[in-house]
Amino acid sequence: MISRGYRKFMTGKQPWFTPRGIKIDIYTGSIPGVTFDAIIKNSKTITVGNKGTLRILGLESLMVAKHTAQRDQDARDLRNIAKTKLDIDWNVIQSITGGEFKTSLIKRELEFLAKT
């Protein structure tokens, strides 16, 4: 990573930054509510200029992780997702959560956040 111009700051949570100064999270294991296998399975690959590709966390994995963590920033992020009306695949969310109950909780929370 460092050889490609990425930087890691040694303060706080030690975030990584791209060569252009964009903060990124690098996942090397499971995150709250989402297994590493689910992260890989539901990730997306995007083209980055002419330098290759980058694998990014899928929307559904991000939503489950943020719903599970329940920090203030996560609630704000989920509200933004709800208000943006992104194309959410609820079957993917259910496959990540392992059942209808948590999936319905996430769906109801997003419906509520979309109205606030």
Buried (B, 14 or more C-beta within 10 A) or exposed (E): EEEEEEEEEEEEEEEBBBEEEEEEEEBEEEBEBBBEEBBEEBBEEEEEEEEEEEEEBBBBBBBBBBBBBEEEEBBEBBBEBBEEEEEBEEEBBBBBBEEEEBBBEBBEBBEEBBEE
